[in-house]
Amino acid sequence: MENRSHLIFELDDLRYGIETSHVREIFKLPELTPVADAPGDIIGLLDFRGTILPIMHLAKRLGQ
């Protein structure tokens, strides 16, 4: 049996887990740049070391 580790987090009193092999880095979220015409679950853009990333609000994506 393979032993795997997981990143466990809670959102609105629900517990989720992701295998740590899928996690690259955890960092404090800086201020985001808003996007006027983005879908409702995209809350802004982040310049992450020169790469622009869309940031998703997980609760909105999951319909919570």
URSUL-V81432 format. One record per residue. PSI is psi in whole degrees, -180 to 180 (* if undefined). OMEGA is omega in radians with two decimals (none if undefined). D_FIRST is the distance of its C-alpha to the first C-alpha in Angstrom with 1 decimal. Layout:
PSI&OMEGA&D_FIRST + PSI&OMEGA&D_FIRST
This chain:
131&-3.12&0.0 + 136&3.11&3.8 + 117&-3.12&6.5 + 147&3.06&9.5 + 155&-3.07&13.0 + 147&2.94&15.7 + 120&-3.12&19.5 + 133&3.09&20.8 + 160&-3.14&24.4 + 145&3.08&27.0 + 117&-3.13&29.8 + 49&3.09&32.4 + 14&3.03&30.5 + 142&-3.09&27.5 + 134&3.13&24.1 + 161&3.09&22.2 + 143&3.08&19.2 + 135&3.08&18.5 + 134&-3.09&15.6 + -20&3.09&17.3 + -17&3.11&16.9 + -2&-3.10&19.6 + 125&3.11&21.9 + -42&-3.04&24.5 + 151&3.02&26.7 + 129&-3.14&28.0 + 159&3.10&31.7 + 132&-3.09&34.6 + 120&3.10&36.1 + -179&3.09&39.7 + 138&-3.11&42.6 + 155&3.04&42.1 + 119&-3.13&44.8 + 154&3.11&45.6 + 118&-3.01&45.8 + -47&-3.01&48.6 + 22&-3.11&47.5 + 155&3.02&43.7 + 158&-3.04&41.8 + -27&-3.12&41.6 + -6&3.06&38.0 + 113&-3.00&38.7 + -4&3.09&40.3 + -177&3.14&41.3 + 150&3.14&40.7 + 130&3.01&39.3 + 102&-3.10&40.3 + 96&3.13&37.2 + 43&3.09&38.3 + -4&3.09&40.6 + 128&3.14&38.4 + 122&-3.11&39.5 + 133&2.99&36.7 + 139&-3.13&37.2 + 125&-3.08&35.8 + 140&3.03&34.6 + 108&-3.01&35.0 + -41&-3.12&31.7 + -41&3.11&33.4 + -40&3.13&36.1 + -37&-3.12&33.7 + 3&3.10&31.9 + 25&3.14&35.3 + *&none&35.4
